[in-house]
Amino acid sequence: MIQPIKTFDAYQEAYTKSVNDPAQFWGEVAENFDWKSPWGKVFSGDFSQAESKWFEGATLNITENCLDRHLAERGNKLAMIWEPNDPKERFVRYTFRELHEQVSKFGNVLRAQGVGKGDRVCIYMPMIPELMVAVLACARIGAVHSVVFAGFAAHSIADRINDSGCKLVVTADALYRGAKQIPCKAVIDEALLSCSTVEKVIVYERAQWPVEMVVGRDIWWHEAMASASTHCEPEVMQAEDMLFILYTSGSTGKPKGVVHTCGGYMVYTAYSFANVFQPKESDVYWCTADIGWITGHSYLIYGPLLNGTTTLVFEGVPTYPDPGRFWQVCDKHAVNIFYTAPTAIRSLMAAGEDHVLSYSLDKLRVLGSVGEPINEEAWHWYNIHVGKERCPLTDTWWQTETGGIMIAALAGVSPLKPSFAGYPLPGIQPVLLNQSGEEIAENEQEGYLAIKFPWPSMIRTTYGDHERCRLTYFDTYKGYYFTGDGAKRDTNGMYKIIGRVDDVINVSGHRFGTAEIENAINQNTHIAESAVVGYPHDIKGQGIYAFVVCKDKVFDPVNLRGEINETVTAQIGKIAKPDKIQIVSALPKTRSGKIMRRILRKVAEGDVSNLGDTSTLLDPLVVEEIVAGKL
């Protein structure tokens, strides 16, 4: 098992070693896992061709490292706690032994349906234990899982199924999300009308909704599992074999299937989880992300289980049945490590402090933030009211393509600075580049964030189109992986993520990160959260368009806009004042809490006829309201 770094001096020593001799460093980390055969070479690759290979020649099965190796000493330890959407419904617990049995049984079910090594399986399910079981069962038999967030529309699912050529789909009759019930099987049925590769559909009965079962194609989960054996021989996988495909979507073009592989992904997610969150043997860890996103893959399933840590899976939303639900769950299950999104924190801030002060939260030891830069006001609220100023708060920066956390404080080890992600993890070599692609060596500077040396969990390709991967991530600046983010370093070399490069607004030649302006707007006591985008401006080139959500009813919008401009002027300067401020009831967000800024940008630009797919949003009706209220 990985022994986490315990002091900042030890971090600096490990970091220096990882940069000076990456192969030796990662080879030693990899010795903490069970391999069926050893690697011949730790690393080979060429950034210019988007090529990276780790632990070549080694064979393994990631589920043996997540489950089997824990059975002797942790067989009766809780591996997973499931908390349902409805607090009145009974929660479910699985020990490592019980989870191993369920994964083995479903692995045998998949094999019985003709699924084997390399076959792609689409998983479109609620946040229930069976979703985790399905993911791990695919990995057990060498099938490639492609989890699609249960909220995508049928055409989006079809795009993903057709792009990857999925052989089988795993779904449920319906799902619960807050006060809503949403069909799953009916959406899959519609999607499959335009898919030719799917042979079987396995359906879990979650809500007892009537569904149409296609004879010869559709199978009930409970019927297939009833006679399945609890022994499932794990498939022997090469380190560079595909583990999963995870699609990222944009406003136009087909989705990108980001590919991660077995060996490097396993090593890095386990290493980063152990060091960032510093788990103890008895800890209960809760990542609130949906498994349909990379955070759910890396830090709800694989990272915790590889470290033998109890992981909590939550079906619901933070505001149902009231805005105290997160904190009720923390107390109920004695959560020690809590990892959530800034947007969730800001929405709970807007609901008032009573909802959090009603709970003790006395078991919490570590807090985490993920998804976007956390603004200072939210950071302090989170630190004071949730962490009681005794829990280190690690703000983590990473991407679907990186596979794991790249820049973050190691909880209780690294120094903390509100709104700063911190220092790179060992093995990660970030740089700031200017527009010419030259490295900026000085601190107190900002530039384009890039990575200049490979790491084990990095993207290997975009499924079926490696050239797209090369052009998107490795062609902009030769010899670097370009993150698409802007960043700055402070005098001590700590990194602050400014935001996406296309979220950097150039106003009369002055560059402002949207996160920087949002942070200033959010200092206003009436504002719960905000999102800022650029739009074409006849004089300035780009103007600043702010969408703001208020904590209370707005009686004087003109006065509020004046206050916001005063706040921004005080925080940044007059040139950063928003040109337009639209007051909205909510921002368009995915269920994982990410603000869909591409939609807001199109609204600000007046391009409302091409908003792209809005079916993934927590509340698609919000978009209609925003479009109707455009200034």
Long-range contacts (C-beta under 8 A, 24 or more apart in sequence): 1-32, 1-307, 1-308, 2-29, 2-32, 2-270, 2-271, 2-274, 2-275, 2-307, 3-274, 4-274, 4-275, 4-278, 4-279, 4-410, 5-275, 5-410, 5-413, 5-426, 6-413, 7-413, 8-413, 8-414, 8-415, 10-413, 11-410, 11-413, 11-414, 11-423, 11-426, 14-426, 15-423, 15-424, 15-426, 17-426, 18-426, 18-427, 19-429, 19-453, 22-427, 22-453, 25-426, 25-427, 26-54, 26-267, 26-427, 26-456, 29-267, 29-271, 30-55, 30-58, 30-263, 30-267, 32-270, 33-60, 33-65, 33-266, 33-267, 33-270, 33-306, 34-60, 34-64, 34-65, 34-68, 34-69, 35-59, 35-60, 36-60, 36-61, 36-236, 39-239, 39-263, 43-454, 45-454, 47-454, 47-474, 47-479, 47-480, 47-481, 48-474, 48-478, 48-479, 49-470, 49-474, 50-461, 50-466, 50-469, 50-470, 50-473, 50-474, 52-264, 52-454, 52-458, 52-460, 53-240, 54-239, 54-240, 54-261, 54-263, 54-264, 54-267, 54-454, 54-456, 55-239, 55-240, 55-263, 55-264, 55-267, 55-456, 56-239, 56-240, 57-238, 57-239, 58-238, 58-239, 58-263, 59-236, 59-237, 59-238, 59-239, 60-236, 60-237, 60-239, 60-262, 60-263, 60-266, 61-139, 61-140, 61-142, 61-234, 61-235, 61-236, 61-237, 61-262, 62-139, 62-237, 62-243, 62-262, 62-265, 62-266, 62-302, 62-306, 63-103, 63-136, 63-139, 63-140, 63-234, 64-234, 65-266, 65-270, 65-306, 66-136, 66-301, 66-302, 66-305, 66-306, 67-96, 67-99, 67-100, 67-103, 67-136, 67-305, 68-100, 68-234, 70-96, 70-308, 71-96, 71-97, 71-100, 74-308, 77-308, 77-310, 78-284, 78-310, 79-305, 79-310, 79-311, 80-129, 80-132, 80-310, 80-311, 80-312, 80-313, 81-284, 81-310, 81-311, 81-312, 81-313, 81-333, 82-128, 82-129, 82-312, 82-313, 82-314, 82-315, 83-312, 83-313, 83-314, 83-315, 83-316, 83-329, 83-332, 83-333, 84-176, 84-315, 84-316, 85-176, 85-177, 85-178, 85-315, 85-316, 85-317, 85-320, 86-176, 86-316, 87-321, 87-325, 87-328, 91-332, 91-333, 92-129, 94-129, 96-308, 99-132, 99-133, 99-136, 101-230, 102-129, 102-133, 103-133, 103-136, 103-137, 103-140, 103-232, 104-137, 104-140, 104-229, 104-230, 104-231, 104-232, 105-225, 105-228, 105-229, 105-230, 105-232, 106-130, 106-133, 106-134, 106-137, 106-225, 106-228, 107-137, 107-138, 107-140, 107-141, 107-232, 108-228, 108-229, 108-232, 109-137, 109-202, 109-224, 109-225, 109-228, 110-137, 110-138, 110-141, 110-143, 110-168, 111-141, 111-232, 112-224, 112-228, 113-168, 113-199, 113-200, 113-202, 113-219, 113-224, 114-167, 114-199, 114-200, 115-141, 115-143, 115-167, 115-168, 116-141, 116-142, 116-143, 117-141, 117-142, 117-143, 117-235, 117-237, 117-241, 118-142, 118-143, 118-144, 118-241, 118-242, 119-143, 119-144, 119-167, 119-168, 120-144, 120-145, 120-146, 120-164, 120-165, 120-166, 120-167, 120-245, 121-145, 121-146, 121-166, 121-167, 121-168, 121-169, 121-170, 122-146, 122-148, 122-157, 122-160, 122-161, 122-164, 122-166, 122-168, 122-169, 122-170, 122-198, 123-147, 123-148, 123-169, 123-170, 123-171, 124-148, 124-150, 124-152, 124-157, 124-169, 124-170, 124-171, 124-184, 124-187, 124-188, 125-150, 125-170, 125-171, 125-172, 125-175, 125-184, 125-204, 126-150, 126-172, 126-174, 126-175, 126-176, 126-177, 126-184, 126-206, 126-315, 127-175, 127-290, 127-291, 127-313, 127-314, 127-315, 128-172, 128-204, 128-206, 128-313, 128-315, 129-313, 130-172, 130-204, 130-221, 131-291, 131-313, 132-291, 132-300, 132-301, 132-313, 134-170, 135-244, 135-291, 135-297, 135-301, 136-301, 137-232, 138-244, 139-243, 139-244, 139-262, 140-232, 140-234, 140-235, 141-232, 141-234, 141-235, 142-235, 142-237, 142-241, 144-242, 144-243, 144-244, 144-245, 145-243, 145-244, 145-245, 146-244, 146-245, 146-246, 146-247, 146-257, 147-244, 147-246, 147-291, 147-292, 147-296, 147-297, 148-247, 148-292, 149-290, 149-292, 149-293, 149-590, 149-591, 149-592, 149-616, 150-175, 150-182, 150-184, 150-290, 150-292, 151-177, 151-182, 151-292, 151-590, 151-591, 151-615, 151-616, 151-617, 151-618, 152-187, 152-613, 152-615, 152-616, 153-187, 153-613, 153-615, 154-187, 154-188, 154-190, 154-191, 155-191, 155-194, 155-613, 156-249, 156-255, 156-613, 156-615, 156-616, 157-187, 157-188, 157-191, 158-191, 158-192, 158-193, 158-194, 158-195, 159-254, 159-255, 160-247, 160-255, 160-257, 161-191, 161-192, 161-195, 161-197, 161-198, 162-194, 162-195, 162-196, 162-197, 163-247, 163-254, 163-255, 163-257, 163-463, 163-464, 164-245, 164-257, 164-463, 164-464, 165-197, 166-195, 166-197, 166-198, 167-197, 167-198, 167-199, 167-200, 168-198, 168-199, 168-200, 168-201, 168-202, 169-198, 169-200, 169-201, 169-202, 170-201, 170-202, 170-204, 170-221, 171-201, 171-202, 171-203, 171-204, 172-203, 172-204, 172-205, 172-206, 172-207, 173-203, 173-204, 173-205, 173-206, 173-207, 173-208, 173-209, 173-211, 174-206, 174-207, 174-209, 175-206, 175-207, 175-315, 176-206, 176-207, 176-315, 176-316, 177-315, 177-316, 177-317, 177-591, 178-316, 178-317, 178-319, 178-320, 179-320, 181-207, 181-209, 183-209, 185-209, 185-211, 185-212, 186-211, 186-212, 189-214, 237-262, 238-262, 238-263, 239-263, 239-264, 240-264, 240-460, 242-460, 244-297, 245-463, 246-293, 246-294, 246-297, 246-400, 248-400, 249-612, 249-613, 249-616, 250-598, 250-612, 251-598, 251-599, 251-602, 251-610, 251-611, 251-612, 252-610, 252-612, 256-462, 256-468, 256-472, 257-462, 257-463, 257-464, 258-294, 258-400, 258-401, 258-459, 258-462, 258-463, 259-459, 259-460, 259-461, 259-462, 259-463, 260-403, 260-457, 260-459, 260-460, 261-460, 263-456, 264-403, 264-455, 264-456, 264-457, 264-458, 265-302, 265-403, 265-404, 265-456, 265-457, 266-302, 266-306, 267-456, 267-457, 268-403, 268-404, 268-427, 268-455, 268-456, 268-457, 269-298, 269-299, 269-302, 269-303, 269-306, 269-403, 269-404, 269-457, 270-302, 270-303, 270-306, 270-307, 271-404, 271-425, 271-427, 272-298, 272-303, 272-404, 272-405, 272-425, 272-457, 273-298, 273-299, 273-303, 273-304, 273-306, 273-307, 273-309, 273-404, 274-307, 275-410, 275-413, 275-425, 275-426, 276-368, 276-394, 276-396, 276-405, 276-408, 276-409, 276-410, 276-411, 276-425, 277-337, 277-339, 277-366, 277-368, 277-394, 277-411, 278-366, 278-410, 278-411, 278-412, 278-413, 279-304, 279-307, 279-309, 279-336, 279-337, 280-336, 281-308, 282-336, 283-309, 283-310, 283-336, 283-337, 283-365, 284-310, 284-312, 284-333, 284-334, 284-335, 284-336, 284-337, 284-363, 285-309, 285-310, 285-311, 285-312, 285-335, 285-336, 285-337, 285-339, 286-311, 286-312, 286-314, 286-329, 286-330, 286-333, 286-335, 286-337, 286-338, 286-339, 287-311, 287-312, 287-339, 287-340, 287-368, 288-314, 288-318, 288-326, 288-338, 288-339, 288-340, 288-341, 288-344, 288-593, 289-339, 289-340, 289-341, 289-370, 289-371, 289-592, 289-593, 290-591, 290-592, 292-591, 292-592, 293-400, 293-590, 293-592, 294-399, 294-400, 294-403, 295-339, 295-370, 295-371, 295-592, 296-592, 298-403, 298-404, 298-405, 298-457, 299-339, 299-370, 299-405, 303-404, 317-591, 317-618, 318-344, 318-347, 318-348, 319-347, 319-348, 319-351, 322-355, 323-347, 323-348, 323-351, 323-352, 323-355, 324-355, 324-356, 324-358, 324-359, 327-355, 327-356, 327-358, 327-359, 327-361, 327-386, 328-359, 330-359, 330-361, 330-363, 330-364, 331-359, 331-360, 331-361, 331-363, 334-363, 335-363, 335-364, 336-363, 336-364, 336-365, 336-366, 337-364, 337-365, 337-366, 337-367, 337-368, 337-411, 338-364, 338-366, 338-367, 338-368, 338-386, 339-367, 339-368, 339-369, 339-370, 339-396, 340-368, 340-369, 340-370, 340-593, 341-369, 341-370, 341-371, 341-372, 341-592, 341-593, 341-594, 342-369, 342-371, 342-372, 342-373, 342-374, 342-375, 342-378, 342-593, 343-371, 343-372, 343-529, 343-587, 343-589, 343-593, 343-594, 343-595, 344-593, 345-369, 345-374, 345-378, 345-381, 345-382, 345-386, 346-375, 346-378, 346-522, 346-528, 346-529, 347-528, 347-529, 349-377, 349-378, 349-381, 349-528, 349-529, 349-551, 350-528, 350-529, 350-549, 350-551, 353-385, 356-385, 356-386, 357-385, 361-386, 361-387, 361-388, 364-388, 364-391, 365-391, 366-391, 366-392, 366-394, 366-411, 366-412, 367-391, 367-392, 367-393, 367-394, 368-393, 368-394, 368-395, 368-396, 368-411, 369-393, 369-394, 369-395, 369-396, 370-396, 370-398, 371-592, 371-593, 371-594, 372-499, 372-515, 372-594, 372-595, 373-397, 373-419, 373-421, 373-496, 373-497, 373-498, 373-499, 373-515, 374-418, 374-419, 375-419, 375-515, 375-518, 375-519, 375-522, 376-418, 376-419, 376-519, 376-523, 377-519, 377-522, 377-523, 378-522, 378-529, 379-418, 379-419, 380-418, 383-418, 392-416, 394-422, 395-419, 395-420, 395-421, 395-422, 396-421, 397-421, 397-485, 397-495, 397-497, 399-483, 400-459, 401-458, 401-459, 401-473, 402-455, 402-457, 402-458, 402-459, 402-483, 403-457, 403-458, 403-459, 404-457, 406-430, 406-451, 406-455, 407-495, 407-497, 415-492, 415-494, 417-490, 417-494, 419-496, 419-519, 420-490, 420-494, 420-495, 420-496, 421-494, 421-495, 421-496, 421-497, 422-494, 422-495, 423-493, 423-494, 423-495, 424-495, 427-455, 427-456, 428-455, 429-453, 430-487, 430-495, 431-480, 432-487, 432-488, 432-489, 433-477, 433-480, 437-477, 437-478, 437-480, 443-489, 443-490, 443-491, 443-492, 443-493, 444-488, 444-489, 444-490, 444-491, 445-488, 445-489, 446-486, 446-487, 446-488, 446-489, 446-498, 446-511, 447-486, 447-487, 447-488, 448-477, 448-482, 448-483, 448-485, 448-486, 448-487, 448-501, 449-483, 449-485, 449-486, 449-487, 449-495, 449-497, 450-477, 450-480, 450-481, 450-482, 450-483, 451-480, 451-481, 451-483, 452-479, 452-480, 452-481, 454-481, 486-511, 486-513, 500-597, 503-533, 503-534, 503-597, 505-532, 505-533, 505-534, 505-542, 505-544, 506-534, 506-541, 506-542, 507-537, 507-540, 507-541, 507-542, 507-543, 507-544, 507-575, 507-576, 508-539, 508-540, 508-541, 508-575, 509-541, 510-575, 512-544, 512-572, 512-576, 514-597, 516-572, 516-576, 517-544, 517-546, 517-568, 517-572, 517-576, 517-578, 518-546, 519-571, 520-567, 520-568, 520-570, 520-571, 520-572, 520-576, 521-546, 521-548, 521-564, 521-567, 521-568, 521-578, 523-567, 523-571, 524-563, 524-564, 524-567, 525-551, 526-550, 526-551, 526-552, 526-554, 526-560, 526-563, 527-551, 527-564, 529-587, 531-587, 531-595, 531-597, 531-600, 532-578, 533-597, 533-600, 533-601, 533-604, 534-601, 534-604, 535-580, 535-601, 535-604, 535-605, 535-606, 536-605, 537-579, 540-579, 543-579, 543-580, 544-576, 544-577, 544-578, 544-579, 544-580, 545-578, 545-579, 545-580, 545-582, 545-600, 545-604, 545-631, 546-578, 546-580, 546-581, 546-582, 547-582, 547-584, 547-587, 547-600, 547-626, 548-581, 548-582, 548-583, 548-584, 549-583, 549-584, 549-585, 549-586, 549-587, 550-583, 554-583, 557-583, 580-604, 580-631, 581-631, 582-626, 582-629, 582-630, 582-631, 583-629, 584-622, 584-625, 584-626, 584-629, 585-622, 585-625, 586-619, 586-622, 587-622, 588-614, 588-617, 588-619, 588-620, 588-622, 588-623, 588-626, 589-617, 589-618, 589-619, 590-616, 590-617, 590-618, 591-616, 591-618, 599-623, 599-626, 600-626, 603-627, 603-630, 604-630, 606-630
